[in-house]
Amino acid sequence: MAYFDFNYVTDPPNDEFVDEVGQLNDNWQEVADKINPFNQKPADFTGITVPVGTEAFDPEHVGSEDRIAVWNGTTWIRSLNHTTSWDTWELVPVRAPRLIRTGFPLVYRLNQVTRRVVLMGGVQFDAGAGPWTTNTTYEITTDAALPVSLAPVGDLSYQQAATGQVTGANQFASAIIEIKAATGPDRTAISVRYQGDAGGGNFIMLDGIEWWYE
């Protein structure tokens, strides 16, 4: 972590008049000196002696974009890059008679650095987009959809999700998403529980549903 060795005015009663050029401008130079490494890349230091602890911004290192690099006296050590640690999106098989909402495939992806799972997509009750039974829990994933190793920390997570629009004034529609470790067979099960009034479209969206796994 960089620190700033600012000039300062002498404490009273021995304080002096401020020398704007010699003090204030020197402080700006101190800021510039500390920020400048982040305008440089490790390759910019080729052919010179690099002090241990020198920092540089590394936007071009393959597979390590937009990271801070620090010289340890032998090589450049780079920070973790959370941007590129996400795996690709994978389709989540849905348990019949529930279906994926047309145009909104249910998918998940992992961040194996932060050990996080995130979902995207929607489901509907059946082929005719029939109404969900209020306050009834439906497991929407198949037995083989997600391994039990991806179960949330503590084996259970509840989150709120969006649904189809309500059809009248002063009505309410929402859903609870339950993610838990289940047995018979061992798996991570995702279930939905519709709440409120009948909604137009009768779908449930899982965009942004996420949890941490052990």
N, C-alpha and C positions, 0 to 999 in steps of 0.2 A: 504494500500500500504506500503510495507516494505521500510525502509530507511537504509542507511549505515552510521554508526558513525565512519568514518575512522580517524585514526591518521594522523597527518600532520606535516610537517616541519615548525618550527617557521618562521614567516615572517621576512625578513631583517629589520633592521640590526642585529637582535638578533638570526638569524638562526644558528642552530648547525649542527655538522656533523651527517649524517644519521646513525642511529643504525639499521643495516639490520635486526637483530634478533628481536629487541624490537619494531621496527616500521613496516617494510615491512611484516614480518611474522604475526604480530598482525592484519594487514589489511586483510591478507588472512583468518585469523581466523574469522574476522568479516563477510566476504563473506560467509564462511562455515556455520556460525551460522544462517545467514538469509536464506540460501538455504536449510539447513537441514530439516526444517518443511515439505518441499515439497517431502522429501523422507520418510515421516511418514504419517500414516493414523490416523484418529480420535481415532480408537481403541487402538493405541499405547500409548495413554495418560491415559489409565484406571488406577485408583488407585493413581493418583497424583493430586496435585492442579494445574489447568491449568490457566495461566494468561489470562485475557480478551484480545482479539485481536490475540490470537495464531492462526496461519494458518497451515493447513495440506492439503495434496493432498488426494483426496477421489476416488480411482479407483474402489471400490467394492460396494459402496452403491447401492442397487437395484433400478433401474430406474434412477440413478443419476450418471452414470459412468463418470470418468474423469472430476471431478469438484473440485474447491477449497472450502474447508470448513473453517469457522472462528468461534472460540469459543466466545460467547457473555456473558459468565458468568453463563449461565444456560444450553444452548444447542449449538449444532453445526449448524450454518447457512450456507447453501450451495448456490453457484452461480447457475444461470440458466444453464441448459444443452441444448444447441441448437442442439447437435447431435441427441438426441432422441426426439426432438419435431416435427419431420416430421411425418405426417400421412402416411398410406399405399397408394400405387399407385391405382388410380381409372380409369376405362376405360372412354374415352370421346366419346359419341355417335356422329357419323358423318352424315351430311345431304346428302341424296341421290341427284344426282347420284355420288357424290364424295365417295371415298372408302378409307379405311385404306390401306396403302402400305403393301403388304405381308411381314410378318416377322418383322414389325415395328409398333405394336399396338400404337394408340394414347392414351396416359394416362396423368394424372395430379396428383399432390399431394400438400398438404398444409403444411405450417409451421405456426401453430397458435400462436406461440410465437412472431415471427417476422412479421406475417401477410403477407406471401409471397406464391405465386402460381408458380409452375414450370411445364413445359410440356416436354414430350418425345414421339417420334414416328413420323410417316410420313403419308402423304395422296397422293393419285393419282387422276387424273381428273375423270376417269371412269373405268369400268371393263376392258377395253382394254388399259388402261394407255395412253389415247389419249393426244394430246398436250393441254396445258393451253392456253387460249386466252390472249395474252400479254396485260398488263395494264387494265385488267378487274378484278373487285373484286368479289370474291365468298365467301359467308359465309359457312364455312365447318362444323359448329356445329349445332345440332338440337336445337329446342326451349327449350328443357328441359335438355340440356347437362350440363350447368353451371348456378347456380342461380345468380341473379343480385347482390347479396351481395358480390360476388367475383370480381366485376368489379374493374378495376385498379383505384388507386387514381387519381382523376380528370376525371374519367369515360372514359379515352382514352389512349391507348399506342400503339406506332408503333415500330416495331423491324425488323431487317434484318434476313433472314433465308436462308439456303442452299437449292439447288435444284439438279435435275439430271445434269449430266455432259453435257457440250456443245459438239456439234458434229463437229466443225471445228475450224481452227486456228483463233485467234483474235476475238473470239466470247465471249459473256458474258451471264450468266444466274444467276438469283437470284430471291428472292421473298420478298415482304413486308408482315409482319404479323400484323394485326390490331386486337386489343382487346378493346372492348368498351361495355358500358352499352347500351342495346337496349330495345325497347318497342314493344308491340304487339305480344307476351306477354313480360313482363319484364324478361330479361335474360342477361347473359354475353355472348356476341357473339364473336367468333373468325373467322376472315376472312383472306383470302390470296389473294395476288395480284402478279401474275407472271410478271417478267421483263426480258428483254434481248432476246437472240436468242433461238431457239428451242433446248431443251436439251434432251440428250439420257435418256430414262427411264421415263421422264415426271412426276416426283414426287417432292414433297416439304417436307422438313424435319423441324420439330418443336423442335428438341432437344435443350434444354437450353433456350427456350423462357420462360421468367418469368416476373412477375410484383408484386407490392405490392398492397394490397387492404385495405380499411378502416375498 
